[in-house]
């Protein structure tokens, strides 16, 4: 699945889902769609590999669960990053061990 060509509709859907992930974290609807396990799965689902996206989401959920927001401290924007990491790992084929490391680093950055 490496080198996937995206149609204009796929790009629009990816941008819309990324925007919803960003809004879900800070504004509306706050339905937990921006959690890494959900966002990663949706990113993988866009490219036909929801299990690969879910795997990245689980890793990012594990890594970022130790970063609670206290008081006025800002937390990282994990929704769009997890969506992107899940999609990137799904495009990479979902089986390369180096791909999971790269996807987690992309999602964590």
C-alpha positions in Angstrom: 0.0 0.0 0.0 3.1 2.2 -0.2 2.7 5.2 -2.5 -1.1 5.5 -2.3 -2.6 8.1 -4.5 -5.3 10.1 -2.7 -8.3 11.5 -4.6 -9.6 15.0 -3.8 -12.4 13.4 -1.8 -9.9 11.5 0.3 -7.9 14.6 1.0 -11.1 16.5 1.9 -12.2 13.7 4.3 -8.7 13.6 5.9 -8.7 17.3 6.4 -12.2 17.3 7.8 -11.4 14.4 10.2 -8.2 16.2 11.3 -10.1 19.4 12.0 -12.8 17.5 14.0 -10.0 15.8 16.1 -8.6 19.3 16.8 -11.9 20.7 17.7 -12.9 17.8 19.8 -9.9 18.4 22.1 -10.7 22.0 22.9 -14.2 23.0 21.9 -16.9 20.9 20.4 -18.2 18.1 20.7 -15.7 16.7 23.2 -16.8 13.2 22.5 -13.3 11.6 23.0 -12.7 11.3 19.2 -9.4 13.0 19.8 -8.1 10.2 22.1 -5.2 8.5 20.3 -6.8 5.1 20.2 -9.9 6.5 18.4 -8.0 9.0 16.2 -5.4 6.5 15.1 -8.0 3.9 14.2 -9.9 6.5 12.1 -6.6 7.4 10.4 -5.9 3.8 9.6 -9.5 3.2 8.5 -9.1 6.0 5.9 -6.4 3.9 4.2 -8.1 0.5 4.7 -6.0 -0.7 7.7 -7.9 0.1 10.9 -5.9 -2.4 12.9 -2.7 -0.7 12.0 -4.1 2.6 13.0 -5.4 1.2 16.3 -2.0 -0.3 17.1 -0.4 3.2 16.7 -3.3 4.7 18.8 -2.7 2.2 21.6 1.0 3.0 21.7 0.4 6.8 21.7 -2.4 6.4 24.3 0.1 4.5 26.5 2.9 7.1 26.0 0.7 10.2 26.4 -1.4 8.9 29.3 1.3 10.2 31.6 0.8 13.8 30.5 -2.2 15.1 32.4 -3.1 18.8 32.2 -3.0 20.6 35.5 -4.4 24.0 36.1 -3.6 26.3 33.2 -1.0 24.1 31.7 -1.5 23.2 28.0 -1.6 19.6 27.0 -0.2 18.4 23.6 -2.6 18.4 20.7 -2.8 14.6 20.4 -5.9 14.2 18.2 -4.6 15.4 14.9 -1.1 13.9 15.6 -2.6 10.5 16.4 -4.8 10.6 13.3 -1.8 11.4 11.1 0.4 8.8 12.8 -2.3 6.1 12.3 -2.7 7.0 8.6 1.1 7.1 8.1 1.5 3.6 9.6 -1.5 2.3 7.6 0.1 3.6 4.3 3.5 2.0 5.3 1.8 -1.3 5.3 1.2 -1.8 9.0 3.8 -4.5 9.4 7.2 -2.9 9.5 8.6 -2.6 13.0 10.5 0.6 12.0 7.1 2.0 10.9 5.5 1.8 14.3 8.5 3.6 15.8 8.3 6.3 13.2 4.6 6.7 13.6 4.8 7.0 17.4 7.6 9.6 17.0 5.5 11.5 14.5 2.5 11.4 16.8 4.6 12.3 19.8 6.3 15.3 18.2 
